[in-house]
Amino acid sequence: MKLQLREIKEGNLNLTISPWFRVSLLIISAVIAGAMITSPAAGPLIFFLLALFGALYEERWVFSSTGIESRHGLIMFSRKERWKAEDLEGLFLSSFTKGKSTGTSPGSLLLPSYAVLSFTTVEGEKKTLEVLPLRKKQELNLKGVRIAERCGISFMDET
């Protein structure tokens, strides 16, 4: 799923799920709930719960000059992690092809390729921010440059 990068108050950058995605899932949940009132069944209940949990899922990355903060999970049970700016080593754009152990072979229909935006810490911890099809590499590159500038860390395109 594609995440949106927006500037928020205090000059921070926010990489998060689109609010329109949440709203659309809430509308789908409401429609299914309305249908279940007239004819209750187990099938629609499963779709209702999936849409509702999807609407309540949070994935948020906040980037600032002081570091990176992450929140992910269901809104009421989300997990929060923080990395200080001095603990960050750099931001990287890499790629991989599904089904291959090394290298990227773009253009294959059977083995799709992806671009990955991630960061590493000085301790060697690697965190993935976003994964998109390789054809959207330029979009991730632009996000990576903006995030690296905001956090004051290096950005490297390894694709």
C-alpha positions in Angstrom: 0.0 0.0 0.0 1.3 3.4 -0.9 1.9 5.8 2.0 1.6 9.6 1.8 4.4 11.9 2.8 3.2 15.2 4.1 4.6 18.1 6.1 2.9 18.6 9.5 3.3 21.1 12.3 6.7 22.0 13.7 8.2 21.3 10.2 8.1 17.5 10.7 7.4 15.0 7.9 4.6 12.4 8.3 4.6 9.2 6.2 1.2 7.6 6.8 -1.8 5.8 5.3 -4.1 8.1 3.4 -7.1 9.4 5.4 -9.3 8.6 2.3 -8.3 5.0 2.5 -9.6 4.9 6.1 -12.8 6.8 5.2 -13.5 4.4 2.3 -13.0 1.4 4.6 -15.4 2.9 7.2 -18.0 3.5 4.5 -17.6 -0.1 3.3 -18.0 -1.3 6.9 -21.2 0.8 7.3 -22.7 -0.6 4.1 -21.9 -4.2 5.1 -23.3 -3.5 8.6 -26.5 -2.2 7.1 -26.8 -5.2 4.9 -26.2 -7.5 7.9 -29.2 -5.9 9.7 -31.6 -7.0 7.0 -30.1 -10.5 6.5 -27.5 -11.6 9.1 -24.9 -14.1 7.8 -21.4 -15.2 8.7 -19.9 -14.2 5.3 -20.6 -10.5 5.5 -19.5 -10.5 9.1 -16.0 -11.5 8.1 -15.8 -8.8 5.4 -17.3 -6.3 7.9 -14.6 -7.1 10.5 -11.8 -7.0 7.9 -12.9 -3.6 6.6 -13.3 -2.3 10.2 -9.8 -3.5 11.3 -8.4 -2.0 8.1 -9.9 1.3 8.9 -8.6 1.2 12.5 -5.0 0.1 11.4 -2.4 2.8 11.9 1.0 3.0 10.2 2.7 6.3 10.8 6.3 7.5 10.6 7.2 11.0 11.8 10.6 12.4 10.7 12.2 15.4 12.4 15.6 16.8 13.1 15.6 15.0 16.5 15.0 11.5 14.9 12.3 9.1 13.7 9.1 8.0 15.5 7.0 5.0 14.4 3.5 4.0 15.4 1.9 0.9 13.9 -1.0 -1.5 14.8 -4.6 -1.1 15.6 -5.2 2.5 16.8 -6.0 1.5 20.4 -3.2 -1.1 20.6 -0.5 0.6 18.4 3.2 0.1 19.2 5.4 3.1 19.3 9.2 3.1 18.6 11.7 6.0 18.5 15.2 6.4 17.2 17.3 9.5 18.1 19.0 11.4 15.2 22.5 10.5 16.5 21.5 6.7 16.4 20.6 6.9 12.7 23.2 5.8 10.1 21.4 6.5 6.9 18.5 6.1 4.6 18.6 3.7 1.6 16.7 2.9 -1.5 17.3 -0.7 -2.6 15.5 -3.2 -4.8 14.8 -6.9 -5.0 13.0 -9.4 -7.3 10.6 -11.8 -5.7 11.8 -15.3 -6.1 15.5 -14.4 -6.6 18.1 -14.6 -3.9 20.2 -11.7 -5.4 19.9 -9.0 -7.9 16.9 -7.3 -9.6 15.5 -8.2 -13.0 13.0 -5.6 -13.9 10.3 -6.3 -16.5 9.5 -9.9 -15.6 5.8 -10.7 -15.2 6.4 -13.9 -13.3 9.0 -12.5 -10.9 8.0 -8.9 -10.0 10.6 -6.4 -8.8 10.2 -3.9 -5.9 11.9 -0.8 -4.6 12.4 -0.6 -0.8 12.9 2.6 1.2 14.6 1.8 4.6 16.9 3.2 7.2 19.6 1.7 9.3 20.9 2.6 12.8 24.5 2.7 14.0 23.9 -0.6 15.8 23.0 -2.2 12.4 19.2 -2.4 12.9 17.4 -2.0 9.6 13.8 -0.8 9.3 11.7 -0.8 6.2 9.6 2.3 5.6 7.8 1.5 2.3 7.9 -1.1 -0.5 6.5 -0.3 -3.9 6.8 -1.8 -7.4 10.1 -1.0 -9.0 8.4 1.2 -11.6 7.6 3.6 -8.8 11.3 3.8 -7.7 11.5 7.6 -8.5 8.6 8.3 -6.1 10.5 6.5 -3.3 13.7 8.3 -4.3 12.0 11.7 -3.9 10.5 10.7 -0.5 13.9 9.4 0.6 15.7 12.7 -0.3 13.1 14.7 1.6 13.2 12.5 4.7 17.0 12.4 4.7 17.2 16.2 4.5 14.7 16.6 7.4 16.5 14.1 9.7 20.0 15.3 8.7 21.2 11.9 7.6 22.6 10.5 4.3 20.6 9.1 1.5 21.9 6.4 -0.8 20.2 5.0 -3.9 21.5 1.4 -4.2 19.1 0.2 -6.9 
